[in-house]
Amino acid sequence: MGSTIDIKQQLNLARKWRSKNFDQIIGQNLTVRALKNSLFLNHLFPVYLFSGQRGCGKTTTARVFTAAINCQNLDSFRKEPRNFKLPCLECQSCLLMASGKHPDFIEIDAASHTGVDNVRNIIEAAALLPVIGRKRVYLIDEAHMLSKAAFNAFLKILEEPPKSALFILATTDPGKIIETVRSRCFQLFFGAIDSIALKQHLRQICLTEQIICDDSALDLIIKETDGCARDAINMLERVRFTDQEISENTVLLALGYPDVAQLEKLFEILLVQREIGLLLVQLDLINLTRYAPDFIWKRLLHLIRDAWRIKFNLPVTGVSENFKSVITQVEADQLITLLEYFCAQEQLFMKSAYPHLFLELFLVSLVKKKDYND
């Protein structure tokens, strides 16, 4: 018993809070409904394609779906779906899935098993009957990494799949999976997780794990991770050890960003005051060399986006009332021109051998552009 507790305590938050059943999967309601309905109607497809951005729940959902298929409560769920949850997490099959030792679940990372020989091994093994479950389920993660020869070999089993086997292909890049394979799959798309749902999830984690975290800090974490739950949880864990109470500035420091107020002042000089002297003084205060330049660039782009939302009375988080007041003095055309200049220079900035110097000179040049000032 003692060793089990020690192992659990060593799990990071992303693994500890990985969804165990359908009800715990956040932000993928349509996909979950489709999978639960197929289980209820006993209509399973031989091949599924789960696609979507990283960290949005593809692999986790595949594991939950596999557990549900082989759960001993499946028949009871089909009779009374309101009274039985899937997977039950209590039967022998569910316990084996939870421990990662289920003999009928085979997870393969296509990034390290790209060759045709790996696929042939899967084809041969797929003919075997399940050991304890209804189906032998093969999860092929990062499926777009398979070679063309491997895909062609895979077509054979997709055309005539064994009744005892089921395949799930998970990918962040469905366009790289050849059309003849995609056409044989039941495709489900995993979108970025809604910020409201993700914030509620992070709040629950903070409450359970006794992490004190401001709402503004959670908003910033969500904004920086673009709807990716895994990245958001990992960032929360990273900053929890830096301070007893997590604030917005705590997150900014962990990200390598300067203080929000300093960047907002920089933005004000660019848009309203437009004086090179003031700009250089502000750049010295920020001390760009202390921070990753691509983070500064990204943060400035976020401020442009926030400015647009403020301009059209849309809700924003993580900005001060002073910043909102400054934006009321700015014409929409100025914001358009500012964005155009950033977009035009982004590739050069990313390729620059001296990005800090490039960024400073770029900001100085913005102040003096006539079409931007007028």
Secondary structure, 3 states (H helix, E strand, C coil): CHHHHHHHHHCCHHHHCCCCCHHHCCCCHHHHHHHHHHHHCCCCCCEEEEEECCCCCHHHHHHHHHHHHHCCCHHHHHHCCCCCCCCCCCCHHHHHHHHCCCCCEEEEECCCCCCHHHHHHHHHHHCCCCCCCCCEEEEEECHHHCCHHHHHHHHHHHHCCCCCEEEEEEECCHHHCCHHHHCCCEEEEECCCCHHHHHHHHHHHHHHHCCEECHHHHHHHHHHHCCCHHHHHHHHHHHHCCCCEECHHHHHHHHCCCCHHHHHHHHHHHHHHCCHHHHHHHHHHHCHHHCCHHHHHHHHHHHHHHHHHHHCCCCCCCCCHHHHHHHCCCCHHHHHHHHHHHHHHHHHHHHCCCHHHHHHHHHHHHHHCHHHHC
